[in-house]
Amino acid sequence: MKYKVVLEFSEEGVAASVPCLSGCHSQGATEQEALQNISDAIYDYLAVIEEITKNKTVKEVEILEGYFA
């Protein structure tokens, strides 16, 4: 599965966030480190979502590609 990641570069390093996963942020000293850290954060985020949705009805909704173009 792929997620869009927003990178913000500064003198302090690289901040990374995933717009479609509210609150999913990380950082690193380099772009490569930030991408590895955000990958770890995504896995952790999804594990939490899996846990809090246990025993609940979950449905998937398909959004047509290009809908917002």
C-alpha positions as CSV (number, residue, x, y, z in Angstrom):
1,M,0.0,0.0,0.0
2,K,1.3,3.5,-0.8
3,Y,0.7,6.7,1.0
4,K,1.5,10.2,0.0
5,V,4.0,11.8,2.3
6,V,4.7,15.5,2.7
7,L,8.3,16.4,3.4
8,E,9.3,19.8,4.9
9,F,13.0,20.6,4.9
10,S,14.6,23.0,7.4
11,E,18.0,23.6,8.9
12,E,17.0,21.2,11.7
13,G,16.2,18.3,9.4
14,V,13.2,16.9,7.5
15,A,9.7,16.7,8.9
16,A,7.3,14.1,7.3
17,S,3.6,13.8,7.5
18,V,0.8,11.7,5.9
19,P,-2.1,14.0,5.0
20,C,-4.6,11.1,4.9
21,L,-3.7,9.8,8.3
22,S,-4.5,12.6,10.7
23,G,-1.8,13.1,13.3
24,C,0.7,10.8,11.5
25,H,4.0,12.7,11.7
26,S,7.7,12.0,12.1
27,Q,11.1,13.5,11.3
28,G,14.7,12.7,10.6
29,A,18.0,14.3,10.1
30,T,18.0,13.4,6.4
31,E,15.3,12.7,3.8
32,Q,16.1,9.0,3.9
33,E,15.9,8.9,7.7
34,A,12.6,10.9,7.7
35,L,11.1,8.5,5.1
36,Q,12.1,5.4,7.2
37,N,10.7,7.0,10.3
38,I,7.4,7.9,8.7
39,S,7.1,4.4,7.4
40,D,7.5,3.1,10.9
41,A,4.9,5.7,12.1
42,I,2.5,4.5,9.4
43,Y,2.8,0.9,10.6
44,D,2.2,2.0,14.2
45,Y,-0.7,4.2,13.2
46,L,-2.4,1.4,11.3
47,A,-1.8,-1.1,14.2
48,V,-3.7,1.3,16.5
49,I,-6.5,1.7,14.0
50,E,-6.8,-2.1,13.7
51,E,-7.0,-2.4,17.5
52,I,-9.6,0.3,18.0
53,T,-11.8,-1.0,15.2
54,K,-11.9,-4.6,16.6
55,N,-15.4,-5.9,17.0
56,K,-16.8,-3.0,15.0
57,T,-18.5,-3.0,11.6
58,V,-15.9,-1.7,9.1
59,K,-16.8,-1.0,5.4
60,E,-14.7,0.2,2.5
61,V,-15.8,2.9,0.1
62,E,-14.3,3.2,-3.3
63,I,-13.5,6.7,-4.5
64,L,-13.1,7.1,-8.3
65,E,-9.6,8.2,-9.3
66,G,-9.5,11.6,-10.8
67,Y,-12.6,12.7,-9.0
68,F,-10.9,15.8,-7.6
69,A,-8.9,16.6,-10.7
